[in-house]
């Protein structure tokens, strides 16, 4: 079953992205390098 998750910037704390993941196959939290428009650079985004 796919669940919707928000990706939150680890530096500024803003929620920039909405995505989904399969809870059964990936129970751990997602950590992805994404662009943060507030910081104007690529930062680590974690599942919130």
Secondary structure as UniProt FT lines:
FT   STRAND          2..9
FT   TURN            10..12
FT   STRAND          15..22
FT   TURN            23..25
FT   STRAND          31..36
FT   TURN            37..40
FT   STRAND          41..47
//
